[in-house]
Amino acid sequence: MIEETAADASSKTATEQLDWLLGASARAPLPDNEIRQRLAPALLDASGGPDGLNAALAGVGRLVAGKILTTRSDLAQAEVRGRTAVYLLTVRVDGAGLVDNLRLTPDEGEPTSWTRIDTRLAELGTRVSFAAAEIEPDGQCRIAHGLAADTQRPIGSAFKLYVLGALAQAVAEKRAAWDEELAIREDWKSLPSGTLQDRPAGTTLPLAAFADHMISISDNTATDHLIHHLGREAVVRQLSLFGHRQPRENVPFLTTKALFQLKAAPDAARAQQYLALPRHERAAALRELERRPLPDVRKTWPQPKNIDQIEWFASPADICHAYAGLLRLDQPEIHHALSLNDDGLNLDAAQFPAVWYKGGSEPGVVTMHYLARTADGRALATSLMVSDPTTAPDTVDVAAKGQSIIRGAFHLLSHHGEDVAPDHPLA
């Protein structure tokens, strides 16, 4: 493959963009302007911006091309070899020639049995939780297969499911409206991922737009605006309304800005001082942290920092209940926000006409959570959580292997349905 540098991507085919990506993988980190000339803004935001893409490229190492599988103008696929594995690289471009979908998945068939899924899960590390469940019409999650499905783990930005739920609950109770306008405030801005931090203070958007940004590109500024607008207590209440088993573990509820203040400090003193406080004094400490200027995280923390103490927490079973709660609220804006980005899972739309997704990550944490509606209307949910308090898992590798596991789980759930006796019924 031919190495290319930044160029006008307006006429690029998917094959040309795949060539560029392979060449660029040997040159990472890439300049911001080169990345922005190649990737569509929505994909770049969902990837964590230029820093996120460069981190992903560093994780897989130089990609060496093997067999070329697809060469359409809008879609190209090739077998490639990274530092530790062989992958299937898929690149799709939009009408402007910008990459709007980019997937790197293990070059192996998806698991076709729960035993094989367990084998794949064991390859992800020692702290892994997983659940594959059907959400029944009465709202119960019946787990067909699980691994430590009730174990609390750090979930990263997947906590935003509860913020979305709190907003929808407020709408249901006539305390808010999806078309209600909210102004962006300078003191409520956070750091990427996302784009709303770049909007001028005073810019107004409807609450539905804040929700779309929060879920589809994990916009942290959108999230913090909703938390402040609704109140932390409303989000904590939503944990209980959705059947979270240990809501107290998330009290006081962190904003993303507070998390950055505690983890992006140049030394560990701030976090240790916070953890030394009695729990009932921490809310005041968070409010003080949120009044401070945003930290500089151009050099973000590369290794896990207090992921079992300063984070948001849930189990796979809790996540299933959260999805069940969002289904019960039954508002079109919920479906819209959760359907905008499936992170490249690409289930067959004929078999799974509706797919919801929210994931989350930070150094030491990778989580992926999906709900899929089958063609006959059944609701299936999967939740995968991987964490390590001392060593950061390879996010790209875990995500690629995780998606293969999740696709296999959805097909097992859909094919077997009620023929499979659940081994873990949950109310």
N, C-alpha and C positions, 0 to 999 in steps of 0.2 A: 504494500500500500504506500501511497505517496504522502509525505508530510506536507501539510499546508499551514500557512499562517493566516492571520486575520485578513479577511477579504469581504467584498460585498456578497452577501449570501442570498440576494434576491432571486437569483436564477439557479440556485443549487438544487440538485436532485438529492434524493435520500442516499444514493450510493456515494455521491461526492461528499455528503456530510459524514457518512460512515468512514470514508477514507480520511477525512480531516480528523475525526475523533481518534482513530487508531494512531495517526501520526502525533496528535497532540498528547496522547497518553505517555509518550516518551519524553515530552517536554515540560510536563507539569512541574510547578504550578504555572498556569496560563495567566496572561494579563486579563484584567477585568474586561477591557474593551473588546478583546478577541472573543471572549465567551459571550458577551452581550450581542455581538454581531452574528452569532451562530445559533443561540438558543432562544426560543419564543419566551416572552416575559413570564407567562404563567408557569411554564416548566422550570424556568430559572428560579422563580420564587419558591416553587414546591421543592426544589433541590437545595434550598438554603442559600441561594445567591451564588456568586462566583466562588466564595470561600467553600460553600458546600460541595460544588462540583469538583474543585481542586482537591478537597479532602477525599471525595469518592475516588478520584483518579489515583491519588496517593495510596489508597487502600488496596486497589486491585493491581497496581503496578502497570508496567508497559503491557499493552494488549497487542498480541501478534495474531495476524489474520490466518485463518485456516480456510475451510471450504465456504464459498459464497453460496447462500441458499436462496435468496430473493433479491431481485434487482429492479423492482418497479420504480417509477419516478417518484412516488410518494412514500415508498416503504422499501427498506433494505435490511437483510438479515445475513449474518455470517457467524460461523463458529470461530471463536477467538480464545487464545490462551492468555491468562493472567499470571500473576505471581504464584498463586497456589491452586488454581483450578481452571478447567475449561468451561467457557460460558457460551450461551447463545446471545449475541448482541443484536438488538432490534432498534432501528432508527426510523422514525417517521417524520416527515416534514409537512408544514402547512402550505397554503397557497403562496406565501411569500418566500418559501424555501428555508424557513427557520425550523429547527428541530423542535417539535411540540410533543414528542413522546420518545422516551429513551429507556430501554430496558436491558438489563444484564442479568440473565437467569442461568442457573447451572445447566450444563448440557447433559441432562439426565431426565428420564421420564418421571412424571409426577408419581408419587406413591399410590398404589392401588389397593392397599389394605391398611387397617389400623396398625398392624404389626410393623409394616414398612414405615408408616408415619412415626411410630415410636423410635425406630432405628434412626430416622432422619433427625428427630428432636434431640436424641442423645448426642448427635454430632455438633449441636449448637452450644454446648457447655453444660455446666453443672447446675446453674440456676435458671431453669426453664420452666415456665408454666404454659399450659395450653388447654383449650377447650374447643370442641366442635359440638354445636347444640342446635336443636330445633326449638324455636319459640312457638309455643302452642297458642291456639286462639284465646285461651284464658290468660295469657301472659306468662305462663310458667316456662322456664328454661329447662329443657330436658337434655342433659349432656349425654350424647351418644358415645363420646370418647374424650378423656381428659388426662392430663398429667399435672398434678399439683394444682388442680383447677380452683381450689379454694385458698390458695396461698397468695398473700398480699405481696405485690412487687411494685417497684417504682414504674410509672407508666408514661413519663414524659408528657408531651402535649396531648395525649389521649384524654387528659382531664377536661379538655375543652368540650367533650361530650356532655359533661355535667353543666357547663356554662350554657351550652345550647339548650339543654333541658330546662335550666332555670329561666331562660328567656321565654321558651315556649310555655312554661308553666305560668309565668307572669301574663302572657297573652291570654291564656285560657281563663285566668282569674280576673281579666279586664284591668290589670295593673300596667299593661304596656300594649303596644300595637306594633306589628311588623313594619308598618309604614311610618312609624314615629321617627322624627328626625333627631339625630344626636350630633352635637358638634365635637370635633376633634379638639382635645385640650393638650397643650404642651406638657403639662405635668403628668398626664396619663400616658404619654408616649413610652414605648419600650423599644427594644432592639429587634432586628430581624431574627427569625424569618418573618416575611411579610413586606408590605409596601406602604401601609398607611402612616408609618412614622415619617414618611417623606412628604405627606400632605401638609399644607399650612394649617396652623391652629386656627380654629373658627370654621373650617370646612365642614359642612353638614352632610350626613349620609343617613338613609333610613336604617333602622335596626336590622332589617333583613340583609342589608349590604354588609354590615359589621359581621353578621353570622356567616355569610358566604365567605368573606375573607378569612375569618377565624378557622373555618373548617377546611376549605379547599386548598389554601396555601399556608395554613397554620399561622396566620398573621397574629403576632404577639400584641401589637398595639390595639388591634380590633378586640382581642380577648380582654385586655386590661380595661378598655373602655366599657365593655359589657359588665365586667365584674364590679367596677365602681358604680356604674349606672344602676345595676340591680341590687347591689350590696352583697358583701361576702356572705352574710347570713343566708341570703336566698340560695346561693350556690351550695352551701353546706346543707341547707334544708333539702335541696334536690338530691343530694347523696342518699339521704334517708328515704325520700319519696321513691327513688329508683331501686331501693332494696340493697344498698351498699352495706356489707356486713360489719365494717369497722370505720364508720365515718369519722370518728374522733381522730384517727390517724392523719386526717387532712385539716385539722384545726390547730392554729388559725390558717385559713385558706390563703395560699400564696398567690400573688400576682406574678406574671413573668418578670416584671421589673424587679420585684423583690428577690426572685431567684437569681437574677443576674447580679444584683448587689451583693448577695451572699456568696456567690460562686466565682465571680469574675474579679474579685478583689485580689491585689498582688500577693497577699499573704492569707493565711488561714485564720487570722485572729478574729475577723468580723464574724465568720461562721461559728467559730467556737464560742464567742461571746453570746451569740444568739442561742446556741444549743444549751448553754449553761443556764439560761433563764427558765424559771418555772413556766409551764405552758400558758398559764393565765396572763403572763406578762408579755408574751411574744407578739400579740396583736398590736400593741402599742409600738413595739420595736419595728414591726413591719411598716407601720405608717410613717415612722421616722425615716426608715430606709427609702421609702418611696418618694420622700421629699428631696432626696439628694439627686445631683446630676447623674445621668446615666454613665456607667463605667465604660471604659474603652476595651472592647473585646475583639479587636482585630487579631490579637493572638489569644484565641480562646483557650480555656483549660483543656489540655490534651488527654488527661487521665481522669478517672472517676473522682468526684469530690462529694463525699457525704450523701451518696445516692440512697442510702437507707434511712437518712435522717431529714434531709432537706430535699423534698420532692413532692410529687402527688402519688397516691397509692391506691391500688385496687387489685382485685384478683380477676382471672378470666371469667369466673362466675359472675362477679360484680359487673363486668363489662357487658355480658349477655343480658343481665337485668337492666342495664342502662339502655341498651338497644330496645329491649321490650318496652321500657317506659317511654321512649321516644315514639315507638309505634303506637302506643296507647294515646299519646297526645294528638297524633293523627292530624298534623298541620302540613300543608303543601310546602311551606318554607323550610321545614325540617328536611323533607325529602330533597328539596332543591340543593340545600347546602351540602348535604352528605353525599350527593350523587355527582357533584362537579368533578371530582378527582378520585379515581380508583387506584392511583399510584402504580398504574401499569399492570394490574392483576389480569385484566382482559379476559374475563370469563365470557363464554359464548352467550351473546345477548338473546338468542332464541331460547336457550335453556334457563338463563338467569336474566330476565329483562330489567331488573332493578338491583343495583349494587351500591351499598353505603360503605364509606371508608373513613377511618381516622387512625393515624399512627402517632408515634412520639419517640423522640430519641434525645439523648445527650451523651457525653462520654460515659460509657459503662452501661447504657440503657438503650435497648431497641425493642419497640413494641409495635404490633400490627393488629388491627381490629376491623373485621368486616361483617356486614350483614348482606345477605343476598336473598332476593325473592325469586322463587322458582316460577316457571310458566303456569303452574297450577295454583299459585298463590301462597305456597308455604314460605315461612320466614326462617332462614338458617343463619347461624352466627358462628364466627370463629374468632378466637383471641389468642395471640401468641405474645409471650413476654420473655425476653432474655436480658439478664443483667449480670454484672460482675463488679463488685465494689473495689477491686484492686487493679484490674486490667480492662481497658476499653475493648469490647468485641469489635471485630471488623464489621462496621455497619453495612457496607455494600454486600459482603459475603452473607451475613446473617439475613439481610432483607431478600437477597436473591433466593437463598435456600428456603427462607420462610414462605415466600410466595409459592414456591413449588409445593410445599407442605399444605398450604392453605387451599390451593387449587385442588389438590388431591382430596382434602377433607370435604370440600364442598361437593365434589362428585360422589364421594362415598355417601354423604348425607342425602343427596338428591336421589341417588340410585336405590338406596336401601329404604330410606324413609321409615315407615312404621314397621318394616320387617326386622329392623335392628332393635333389640331390646336395650333401652338406655341403661347404663350401668351407674348413673348418678342423677337421680331425679332431684330437682330443686324447686322449691315453692317460689 
